[in-house]
Amino acid sequence: MKEVSRSEYITRLDGKRGNRMVKVITGIRRCGKSYLLFHLFRRHLMEHGVKDDHIIALALDDFINQQYLQPEALYRYVTERIKDSEMHYVLLDEIQLVEVFEAVLNGFLHRDNLDVYVTGSNSRFLSTDIITEFRGRGDEIRVCPFRFADICTLYDEHPQVLLSKYFRFGGMPQVWQTEKTEEREQYLKNLFENVYLSDIINRYHLRGVEEIGILTDVLASSVGSLTNTLKIKNTFQSERHSSVSLNTINSYIGYLKDAFLLSEARRYDVKGRQYISAQQKYYFADLGLRNARLDFRQQDDGHLMENMIYNELVTRGFSVDVGIVPVVEKDENNKPKRKQYEVDFVANSGSRRYYIQSAFEVPSGDKRQQETQSFRKIGDGFKRVLIQNAPVVPWHDDNGILTISLTDFLLKEEALDW
């Protein structure tokens, strides 16, 4: 099988070389963090002049290295391999297995010729830990599952054929090691149940094990839909015949977010330039994992397409919100009436902003007018883009709205600026 280059992450890691911080590679478990660090980045270093004996690499989850799970032994292992005053690169996999690893890493930072890179996952290395563990001396690089563009480098099949598979199986690297549908589905089901949920249950010592499973199912069913904790609580009672408190729901959602399984898109008032806290949308880090949680029965392509676009934007470094455009219009009696129009995504990166609508079905005539109505109510000069699932030649309408296909968006980062 061909190798995915993951060049965007290599570029980010390379740009952080020598910055006197611990480079912390995080992300959902089994998304390829270890391979990125130990194979792709190590090879990159050597190709750019770093000597092999100036790379100190250790896989801490390997049984043969269990002695180095003691902090003193790990510190000694690394420092004894410093050859000279030239820069040495320390690559440590699964650092959370080491007791008081924060102190060990901070110790490395006191040496001018050590550049430190670590991966972390599991129960002691979820996202909120990064903020506190290194007291401002950690530099996080978030790794996601394979993008659709990555999948297209592995196969010679037509992109539209691969896209249908990506909708179903997502981008977890191991999924693409086999062509058998049954094996892919079973792998994703086992991964969700026996790795991700098990980690959360063990970390937080959860007693109501069934509750977090039910919550995960509810969120998986409502991907791309506006929701809040009260609505989820009512769903527990009406559909699952289970009672759970709002505090518990909020806590469980936080656990899923910290484990990188779930992301929250907040509602943003485009005109008022403020966030609205009443409702939000949740998206899964991987479509295959979301589908596996629902036993591959709920294939809501419209909302899955939204999830796919959201993940791609996040991978490209955008902060992504759900846009709300409040306006006052005249009703049938010519009286003023407040109304809100929704923009699927408001994507920001530095001074760049894009308003994006997702349309699984090809909109035309009145349907297109409806899909793009929110764009015409915004009133500023930022780019407005309609992404449709079906192939289309990129074009701008009389209102300056760009229409592109989903495959163009996923495969060509410059497509938003056409």
ZIUR-V372327 format. One record per helix or strand of 2 or more residues. SS is the DSSP state (helix for helix, strand for strand). FROM is the first residue (numbers start at 0). LEN is the number of residues. Records with the same first field share a line. If there is no record, write none. Layout:
BEGIN
SS = FROM-LEN ; FROM-LEN
END
This chain:
BEGIN
helix = 6-9 ; 32-15 ; 51-3 ; 62-7 ; 70-9 ; 94-3 ; 100-8 ; 121-3 ; 126-7 ; 147-7 ; 158-11 ; 172-5 ; 180-24 ; 208-13 ; 228-11 ; 245-13 ; 286-7 ; 300-15 ; 365-13 ; 405-6 ; 412-5
strand = 21-5 ; 54-5 ; 87-6 ; 113-6 ; 137-5 ; 261-8 ; 273-11 ; 318-12 ; 335-14 ; 351-8 ; 382-6 ; 394-2 ; 401-4
END
